[in-house]
Amino acid sequence: MSTAPKRSSTTILATVVVFLTLSLVLYPQEGFKAGVDGLKLFWDVVFPSLLPFFILSELLLGVGIVHALGVLLEPLMRPLFSVPGVGAFALSMGLAAGYPMDAVITSKFRKNKLCTRIEGERLLAFTNTADPLFMFGAVAVGMFHSPQLGMLLAIAHYISALLVGITFKFYGVRSEHRHIEADIVRADKVKGNIFKRSFGEMMRAREEDGRTLGKLLGDAVNDSVKTLLMICGFIIFFAVLFKVLSLSGIVPILALPIEMIFRMIGLDLGLVQSFVAGIFEIDIGSAMAAQTSAPLIEQLIIVSFIIAWSGLSVHAQVASVLTGTDIRMTPYVVARLLHAVLAGALTLIFYNMGWGQTATEVFAPIMPMLAAVADPSMQHWGLSLIVLKNWFLIFGAVILLALTIHFFKSARFVAWSSRSERR
C-alpha cells in the first residue's frame, strides 16, 4: 500500500519527462530560441540586479549585522506578523530585489536557527514579492507604456502582501506551542537598552561565525554565483517548457477550465492564454496580457494576479533554495494563491477609486527614476544601483518605524510606572 503512490507518481513523472523530451526533439529551433530568450532575461536583468544583494546578504549575516538588526526590529515584526525581528531584513530585501531573494534569506535564517519552521513559513508567505523595478520598468513602462500604471500595480501588490502576512500571523499557532525549539535565537528574551542588546547580539553572532573577512567574502561570492546559476537554469527551462507545451497543443487543453471560469466572472476570453502562460512564467504571461485587446482594467487585474502568483518558475526556484531546511512548500503555495486573489481584487478596487493617478501625483519626484529602468542603458550597473538605493530607503523606513514603536511603548510604560508609584 505504501509503495503505490510512489509508483504512480514515478510513472506520471516519467511520462511527462519523456513527452517533454520528444516535444523538444520535434521543435528544436523554437526550443533553442526560447532558451536564448530566457538566458537574455537572466543576463540583462536578473544577474546584475540580484548578485550584489546575494553577496551583501551573506556578508551582513556573517558579520552579525542582521542579528543586531533583528533586535531593533523585533518590536515591529513580532506583534504584526509573529516572526522574529530579522524577518524585516528578508522583507526589505524581497521588496528591493524581488523573488527569490526572500526565500534565499529565509532559508539562511532557518539554517542559522534564527527562526522556527513555522516562523520561516510565515515569513516566506508575505515576503515573496516582486521588486518595484519590475513593476515600473518591465511591466508599466515596457509593456503598458505608462509609468502611472506601475504605481497602481505596486500599491495593490504590496498591500495585498501585507494582508497575507497579517493573515498568516495565526498560521501554525497550536503547532508552535506544542513544539518549542530551544536552540532558536530569541532577541526578545534579553532585557535592557535596545541598542546595547543589538550590539551584544552582533558581537555574539560574529564570534560564532568566526570566519576571516577574506574567507567570508569568498564564501559569499561563491554561494551567490551558485545560487544565481541555479536560478538561470530554472528561467531557461521554464521558458523552453512553456514554448514546447504551446507548440504541442497542451496549453490550449490547460486553458479550457480557465476559459470556463473567465466566462463565469465576465473576463475577456482573450486573456485566457496569457493567464495560463502566467501560471508558468511571470514575464511571458504579463507580456501576453498587455498585448491583448481586452479592456485595460481586465489586463491589469490579470497582470496583478500573475505578478503576485509569481509563476511555477519562481516556485521551483524557491523549492530548490529551501532544500536542506524543513520549511514546507504547501503554506507557500497557499499564500501565493491568496496573494494573487487579493492583488487582483485590490487592483480593481483601486483602479475604480483612482488611486493609481493620486499616488502618481504624490510620488511624482521619483517617477523619472522608476521610469528610467526601462532604458536599456540602465540594465547593468544602473539597475543594481537603483535596487541598492531602493533597499536603503525601504530598510531605513522599516527601522525608523520599529524604533518609533519601541520608544513609544517604553514611554507609555514609564508613564504608567510613575502613575503607579504616585498612587
Secondary structure, 3 states (H helix, E strand, C coil): CCCHHHHHHHHHHHHHHHHHHHHHHHCHHHHHHHHHHHHHHHHHHHHHHHHHHHHHHHHHHHCCHHHHHHHHHHHHHHHHHCCCCCHHHHHHHHHHHCCCHHHHHHHHHHHCCCCCHHHHHHHHHHHCCCCHHHHHHHHHHHHCCCHHHHHHHHHHHHHHHHHHHHHHHHCCHHHHHHCCCCCCCCHHHCCCCHHHHHHHHHHHHHHHHCCCHHHHHHHHHHHHHHHHHHHHHHHHHHHHHHHHHHHCCHHHHHHHHHHHHHHHHCCCHHHHHHHHHHHHCHHHHHHHHHCCCCCHHHHHHHHHHHHHHCHHHHHHHHHHHCCCCCCCHHHHHHHHHHHHHHHHHHHHHHHHHCHHHHHHHHCHHHHHHHHHHHCHHHCCHHHHHHHHHHHHHHHHHHHHHHHHHHHHHHHHHHHHHHHHHHC
